[in-house]
Amino acid sequence: MNVKSKRNIATTIRLLKAFRLEQKDPDSFYGFLAQDGLGLLSNYTELQNKTVLDIGGGAGYFSAGFRANGAKCFVLEPFKDELFWRGSPPENSILADGYDIPLRSNSVDISFSSNVLEHVRYPAKFITEMIRITKHGGIIFFCFTSWYSPWGGHETSPWHYFGGDFARKRYENKYCRPVKNKYDNSLFKILVKDVYNLLNNLDGVKILETCPRYYPLWTKPMMKVPILSEVLTWNMAVIMEKI
Ligand SMILES: C[S@@+](CC[C@H](N)C(=O)[O-])C[C@H]1O[C@@H](n2cnc3c(N)ncnc32)[C@H](O)[C@@H]1O
């Protein structure tokens, strides 16, 4: 399978429409998202024969995609429920935390993390650990949903615009069940500008790309526009090389 992608508006529309499938048909939704994410990544690196760690890889949709593209992929996931979400855990999985990866420094070709950063309290620590385990010349990819995007509050959206606690309480009152992504506990307010600040303070990496993950690359300039970028970017992808 060759996933190299040239994203255009039609792909963006398909991706955004796919969000409606998340609850009804998660296999199609996550499978499609994984295929698209690997398409973006493969514009910056070959996948064939690469060793990959998918950090916060959950049920393993990305790792299946990596393997289909000839990579040797391991999944690191701290929560058993996520790992076993599809019945059995993904091939080559490790139960561990992204803050403290049980691998030697400089050991993988690609450190990969999709939509995990908004779920960790200390993003700088998380990214530093991703960099540590990556070989020199290797690639670090991460992406996240920014807080002020329409999906920033996840299942509580768009009420997160009135505050994370408000949105959680509203959801729990309405649906009489706890939220999965709890504000300030398992879902954090992370902004595009926070990540640019964080990138400015990183050593030992070259930034190859920062872009909206779901849109064509020509929309990139919007990421430099304060306020607008927070709402419109939706999901920010960062691709770096360890030097
Ligand atoms: C929204 S899911 C994303 C799953 C998968 N990466 C994807 O994009 O389909 C967020 C994942 O991050 C994981 N996670 C949360 N905190 C983490 C941590 N400290 N280290 C590694 N993974 C973490 C969660 O368990 C969950 O599987």
The ligand as a Gaussian input file, in Angstrom:
#p B3LYP/6-31G(d) Opt

LIG

0 1
 C       -7.631000      10.196000      21.359000
 S       -6.709000       8.774000      21.740000
 C       -5.713000       8.636000      20.275000
 C       -5.426000       7.219000      19.901000
 C       -4.607000       7.031000      18.625000
 N       -3.295000       7.606000      18.764000
 C       -5.335000       7.626000      17.438000
 O       -4.987000       8.715000      16.981000
 O       -6.277000       6.975000      16.950000
 C       -5.546000       9.346000      22.944000
 C       -4.631000       8.246000      23.435000
 O       -3.598000       8.823000      24.245000
 C       -3.306000       7.911000      25.276000
 N       -2.567000       8.597000      26.363000
 C       -3.034000       9.418000      27.313000
 N       -2.042000       9.785000      28.162000
 C       -0.902000       9.209000      27.705000
 C        0.449000       9.177000      28.146000
 N        0.858000       9.842000      29.241000
 N        1.345000       8.462000      27.430000
 C        0.965000       7.790000      26.316000
 N       -0.312000       7.756000      25.868000
 C       -1.238000       8.453000      26.550000
 C       -4.702000       7.447000      25.676000
 O       -4.685000       6.306000      26.465000
 C       -5.338000       7.232000      24.306000
 O       -5.095000       5.951000      23.795000

